[in-house]
Amino acid sequence: MKSILILGAGRVARPCVRYLLEHTPHDLTVVDQDESNLAAVTGGAPRARALRESVADVPRILEATAPDLVINLLPAAFMVPVAESCVRARVDMINASYIKDEMRALDVPAREAGILLLCELGLDPGIDHMSAAQTIRQIHDRGGVVQSFWSCCGAIPSAAANTNPFGYKLSWSPAGLIGASKREARILRNGEVVVYLPGETFRHSAFMEVEGLGWFEQYANADSLPYVDLYGMPEVTHVYRGTIRYIGWSETVWKMLDLGLFEEDVRDLRGLSYRKFTARLAGARDGETAEDALRRALQLEPYSAVFHKLLWLGLLSDAPIPQDEGSARDVVAGLYLQKLVYAPGERDMVVMEHRYEATFPEDGRRVRHTSTLIDYGEEGGDTSIARTTGLPPAIAARLLLEGRLSLKGVHAPVHAEVYEPSLAELARLRISFREKEEPLGTP
């Protein structure tokens, strides 16, 4: 029997812990500062020890618990410090956050320490990597050439839970949602790099149809270029990764960016209502109402859907802003926390779709392969985003402690020894892709 240290008892920890308790014999220690989070995650299970303390001193926690493996479920800012501590302690680590340069720099030290730092193992990144790497390898094994790779993912309310004008509810922090709204995006089109400056991606959104679900919109997300090498497709000329939302999201976010609602400069908010705050942002003129100023500043008609969404959000409310100072971003985050919330019993939904266009030089065939994942939260149980983010690290932990992973150093889950058993286990847990291939004719 071995021991696993789990750092963080937040939204995604419960499915991770429950899987490990059900499918492994190992002892778990879950660390978090919030006692209610710990209680919800461990639930009094005899092999799950709850340790209430700060994660600021990871080396001391590692020394006190002496784990065989660390699963780091903390925010991305903790990724490198935890990994550095694991290298010094010679303990394997599994983590869901993106690999950045600081993390890549730990590859050689991790190999020298004889440990694995397995990262980008959640939903997106994570399940997307594993599905794409598997399908691209299968295309190559059949003698195919990948010409185009397109991938989009979204964590959104299910149709029954889509009950607000924004078409969105929070399954992660509002700060994270707002931060993603100002992200630069890079795609590959006809072999050329296309760059969308921060926020510009919302001006280039497009409709997409998901078979069996209907129509959504998608927009480019972050940097798509590293996936050429990560997925082993040097021949590809089109690469696009995006985010899925209900229709109307991009226009709303663009107008909010245009008004400066996501800016971070600190302002004096004393005595301000939301209406007065919005009037100031819109540069209201003498005798002009906040409504008129907002419509003028954003060039919106009185019947505009965007205008009515901002009205619903509370930006024209006479209620006082409950803080003396803060940024526009802070004000919006507070409103998001009030309005974009799931009611008890409502289910979220994860939608992920990959589209590949490939040619087979031997016979000249061209095909489009589509992989579609649709998953729903459990009514009264775990959300879909929690399951799809928390289960992959747990499955990988099981593989690692069973001696089925030979990798050392810093890795994403694009290796067959990771993705083959992980995708099979996720499918057993009813998280799986629907595969479809159709001919495109000959060149």
N, C-alpha and C positions, 0 to 999 in steps of 0.2 A: 504494500500500500504506500502511495506517495502523497505529497501535499501540494496543493495549488493555492497560490495567493492571488486574490482578485481585488484589484484596486478600483474602487468606485462602485456604488450601489445605486446608480441612477436609473434612467428610463430603460436601458437595454440589459441591465444586469440580471433581472429575474429569469428570463428564458435561458440565459447562459448557465446560471447556477442550477436551475431545475434540471437541465439536460445532464450536467455533470453528476448531480446526485442520483439521477435515474440510470445513467448508462456507464458510470465508472465507480470503482470502489474507493476512490481517493478522498482524503480529507480536504475541506475547503476552509480558507480564512478570508472573509470579506471585510474590507476596510472602507469606512466612510465616516464623515463627520456627522451625518444626519441619522439619528437613532431610528426615526420612522422609516427611512429608506432601508436601513439594515433589517428591520423587522419584516418589511414587506418582501425583501429578497430572500432572507434565510428561513423565515417562517418557523423557527424553532427546530429545524431539521438537526438530528444528532451529529451529522458529519459536517455541518456548516457552522463554523464559529464566526460570530459577529464581533468585529473589533472597531469600536468607536474611537477614532482619533484622526488627526490631520494627516494628510498624505505628504506634507511638506518635507518630512524627513524619511525618505524612502530607504536610504541605507540602514537606518536604525530598525525600520520595520522588517527589512530583509533579514537582518541579523537576529531579530527576536523571533521570527516565524520560520526561518530556514526552509523556504519552499523548494520544491523541485521544478516549479514552473510558475511564472507570473503572467496573469492575464490583465492587461492594462486597459480599463474601460473609462479612464479619465479623459477630460478634454484634450485636444491636440497639443496644447501648450506643454503638457506633462510628458509627451512622448519621448523626447530626447533625454531629459533628466532621468526618467525611469529606466530607459535603455542603457544609459551610462552606468547607472547603479547595478543593473543586471550584468553588464560586462565585467565590472569589478568583482561582483559576487559569483560570476560564472554560472548564471542561472538563465535558462531559456525564457524568452518573452514573446507573447502574442498580443497584437495591438491592431486597432481598426483604422488608425489615422493614416493620412497620406505620407509617403516617404519624401522628405525634403533633403536638401544638401547636407544639413547637419546630421541627419539620420544616415545618409549614405556614407558619411565619413566614419561611421562605426562598423562598417563591413569588415575591414581588416582586423580591428581589435576583437570583434566578435568571433571571427574565424580563429584567431590566435587563442581566444579563451575557450574554443570548442563549443560555442553555443549558437543557437538559432534565434534571430530576431525576426519573427514572421509578422509583417505589417500589412496594412491595407486589406484587412480581413473582416469586413462587415457586409453591408449591402452594396453601397456605392461610395467608396471602393470596396470590393470584395467579391460578392457573387457575380458582379459584372465581369470582373477579371477572369474568374474561373470558367464561366460560360463561354466568353469570347476566346480565351486561350484554347479551350477544348475544341470549339467549332473550327477555328482557323487551322489548328493542327490536323483536324479531320479533312478539311479542304485540301491542304497541302499533301496529306497522305494519299489522296485520290488523284494527285497530279494537277490540282487546280492552282490558279493564281488569283489572289484576292485583289480586286481592283478598287473596291469601295467598302468602307466600314462606317456604319452609322449606328449610334447607340444613344438611347435616351432613357431616363429613369425619373420617376416622381413618386413622392410619398404624399398622398392627398386624401381628402375625405372620400369614403365610399359614396355612391350616388345617394343613398338614403341619409347620409350624414352631411351632405353638401347643402347646408341650410343657411348660409350667409352670402351676401352679395360678392364677397371676395373670392369665393370658391376655394377657400383654403382654411385649414386649421392647424395649429401648432403641434408638430410632433417632435420638435427640437426647440432650442432656445430662440427667442425673438432676435437676439443679437446675432446669432448665426444666420438667420433668415435675412436680416437686413445687410449683414456683411456680404452675403452672396449676391445681393442686388447691385453691388459696386465692383464686381470682379471683372477683370480683363478676360477676354476669351480669344483663343487662337484655334483655327481649324486649317485643314489642308484641302484645297480645292484645285483640281486639275494639276496637282503637283506643286502648287504655289501656296505659300503661307498667307492666310488672311487673318488680320488682327482686328478685333473689336475692342476699342478702349473701354475703360471701366464704365459699365452701365449701357454702353452702346448696343450690346447684344439684344436688348429688348426692342430695338428698332428693326431687328432682322428676324423676328419670330415668324413661325409658320404653323399652319394647321397640320395635324397628323391624325390618321384614323387607326384605332386599335381594334382589330377584329373582335367582335363580341361585346365591345364596350362603347364604341362610338367615337366622337371627334373630340380632340384636345388641341392644345397648342404647345409648341416646344421652342426653346431658344438655346443657343450655344452656351456651354458651361465650361469655364476655366480653360485649361490648355490641353488640347487634344493631341498635340504632336508627340509627346513621349510614348504614346501607345503604339506607334509604328514599331519601335524597338521592343517595347515591353511584350507585345503580342507576337513578335517575330514575323512581321509582314513588310519587309523592305520594298516589295514591289508595288505597294498600295499607292494610289494617286489621290484618293478622297478619304479623309478621316474627319468625322464629326461626332462630338459627344454633347448631349444636351440634357435639359431638364424639362419634365412634363408638368403642365398645369392645366386647369380648366380654362376655357376660352375667356379672354379678357384680362388675364393677369398681366401680360407684358405691357399693354397700354397703360394700365393703372400704375404699375411700378415706374414706367418711364415718366409719367406726369409727376409722380411723387419725387423722383430724382430731380426733375426740372424745377420743382418748387424749393428744393433744398431740404427736403424732409429727412434725408439720411445723412446730413452733415454732422460732424463731430465737434465743432467749436462750441465751447461752453458759453451759455447765455444766462442773463439774469431773468428768472421766471417769476419772481415775486409779484403777487397780485394779478397774475395773468390768468385769464380763462383760456380755454382752447380756441375760442373764437378770436380773442384779441391776439393770441399767438399766431394764428393762421393769417389774420389781417396784416400783421407786421411782415411775415414772410412774403406775402403777396404784394407788399408795397401799397397798401390801401391809401387812396387819395382822400382829401377832405370831402366829407359827406358821402363817401362810398361805403356800402355795406361790406362785411367780410365775404358774403356770398358773391357779390358782384366783383370784388377785388380778386377772389380766387378764380372765378371764371375768366376774367380779363387776363390775368397773369398766365393762365394755362390754355387760353384760347378754347374754352369749353362753352358749349351751348347750355341753356338751362335744363334741357332734357338729356344731357350727356350722361351715359352710364358711369363714367369715371367721376363726375361731379357728385352723383348720388351715392357712389361708394365711399367717397371721402366724407360726405355728410353722415352716412351710416356709421363710419368708423368713429366719429365724434370730434372731428377737427373743427366743426362749427358749433360745438356745444358751449353753453354758458357756464359749464362746470369749471371750477378752478383746477389748474394743473397742480398736482399734489407734491410739488417739490419747488424749492427756492431757486435752484440753479440746475442747469443741465443742458444737453445738446438737443437739437431737433430730433436726432436719432433716439435719444432717451425718451423723448415725449412719444414718439411713434411706437417704440418698444413697449411702453406702458399701455398704450391703447391696444396694441396687438394682444397683450396678455389678458386684457379685459374682454376683447371681442372675438378673437380667433381661437376659441377653445372648444374642445369636444365635450358634449353633454354626456352624463352617465349612460352607458349602454350603446353609444355610437361607435361605429367601426371605421377605422382608417383603411386605406388601400395602398398597396405598392404596385406600381406598373413599371415594368422594365422591358424594353424591346431593342434587340440588335437586328440590324439588316446588313447583309453581306451581298455584294455582287462579285461573282467569280467567273473566270473563264477556264476552260479545260483545253489546252492547246492540242492535245492528242486527237480530239474529234471536233474541236471548234465550238463546243457547247458553251452557252452562257446561262448562268442561273442566278436567281435571287434566293437567298436563304434567310428566313425570318425566325428569330427565337423570341418568344413572348412569355414573360412571367407576370402573372396577376395573382396577388395574394391579399387576403383580407384579415383584419384583426379579429380576435376571438371575442364574441359578445360576452362582456363581463370578465374577460381574461386579458391576456397580453395583446398589445397592439401589433399590427403587422410590422411596423418599423422596428419595434423592439425584438420581435422574433427573427426578422431577416438580418438584423445587425448583431444580435446577441448569440444566435446559434452557430454561425460560422466559427467564431473563436473557440467555442466550446467543443465543436467537432474536431477542430485542428488540435486542441489540447489533448483530446482523447487519442488521436493518431500519434501525436508526439510521445505521449507517455506509454503508448503501446509499442514504441520502437519502430513505427512505420514511416517516419520521416528521417531522411539522412542528411538533409540540408544543413549547412552551417553558414553563418554570416547574416547579412540583411537581405531579406527577400520579400517580394509580393507573391500571392498565391497563383502564379502562372506556370507552376511545375506540375506535371501529371501526377506525381506522388501526392500532391496536395489536392488538386482539383478533381481527380477521378473519384476517390472515395468520399470527398466532401459533397460533391454534387449528388452522388448516389444516396448519401445519407439525408441530404436536404429533401430529395425526392421522396424518400421514405416518410419524411415528416410533412409531406404534402406541400413542399415548396419546390416547384419544378417549372421548367420551360416547356411551352408548346412549340414544336419544331415544324417548319413548313418550308418546302423547297419547290420553286416553280421555274420553268424554263423562260429565258429571255430571248431565245433565238440564237442565231449565229452572227458573228461580227460582220 
